[in-house]
Amino acid sequence: MKEKVEEIIDLYVRPILKDHYGNIKVTKIEDNVVYVKFLGECASCASANYTVDDVVAKLIIENIPEIKNVYIDTFDEELYMVAKKILNKEISL
């Protein structure tokens, strides 16, 4: 399934995002729901939710009907690692 999603993203989504100096990464697919993170200029774009709903999800679901939805993955690995170090008293504030 991930290969099909990546193929659609490569064909239709990335060219649009590259025009705006951005990119997209699929972080996971669970229960036919795709989770993505925006990269580059798109990572801080105020229209990211609109882009996911009206561009990314639309194009993926049109081409892969078994996909139910697409969401922005809000998990931040770097922030998680810092919080873990604080909780383990490896660093202090």
C-alpha positions in Angstrom: 0.0 0.0 0.0 2.8 2.5 0.9 4.3 2.0 -2.6 1.0 2.9 -4.2 0.6 6.0 -2.0 4.2 7.1 -2.8 3.6 6.7 -6.5 0.6 8.9 -6.4 2.4 11.5 -4.3 5.4 11.4 -6.7 3.1 11.8 -9.7 0.6 14.4 -8.5 1.4 15.9 -5.1 5.2 16.6 -5.0 5.2 18.6 -8.3 2.6 21.0 -6.7 4.5 21.3 -3.4 7.9 21.8 -5.2 6.4 24.9 -6.9 6.1 26.2 -3.3 9.6 25.0 -2.2 8.2 22.2 -0.2 7.8 18.5 0.0 5.9 15.8 1.8 6.8 12.6 3.7 4.5 9.7 4.5 5.2 8.8 8.1 2.8 5.9 8.4 -0.3 4.2 7.1 -2.7 2.7 9.6 -6.2 1.3 9.0 -6.1 2.8 5.4 -5.4 6.3 6.8 -2.3 8.0 5.5 -0.2 10.3 7.9 2.1 12.8 6.3 4.5 15.5 7.3 5.2 18.6 5.2 8.8 19.5 4.6 10.6 22.7 3.5 8.5 25.8 3.1 5.3 23.7 3.4 6.2 22.7 7.0 5.3 26.1 8.3 2.6 27.0 5.9 -0.6 28.4 7.4 -2.6 26.6 4.6 -1.2 23.1 5.5 -4.5 21.8 6.7 -6.3 23.1 3.6 -3.5 21.5 1.4 -3.9 18.1 3.0 -7.7 18.1 2.7 -8.2 19.7 -0.7 -5.0 18.5 -2.5 -3.2 15.6 -0.9 -6.2 13.6 0.4 -8.2 14.3 -2.7 -5.5 13.1 -5.1 -4.6 10.0 -3.0 -8.3 8.9 -2.4 -9.2 9.5 -6.1 -6.4 7.2 -7.2 -6.5 4.7 -4.3 -10.1 4.4 -3.2 -9.3 2.1 -0.3 -7.6 5.0 1.5 -10.1 6.5 3.9 -8.4 9.8 4.8 -5.1 11.7 5.0 -4.0 13.5 8.1 -1.0 15.7 9.1 1.2 13.7 11.5 1.8 16.0 14.5 4.3 13.7 16.3 7.6 15.5 16.6 10.5 13.0 17.1 13.0 15.7 18.1 10.7 17.2 20.7 9.9 13.7 22.0 13.6 12.9 22.5 14.2 16.2 24.4 11.2 15.5 26.7 12.4 12.0 27.3 15.9 13.3 28.3 14.3 15.8 30.7 12.1 13.1 32.3 15.1 10.8 32.7 17.0 13.7 34.2 19.7 13.5 31.5 19.3 17.2 31.0 17.7 20.0 33.1 16.0 23.2 32.3 
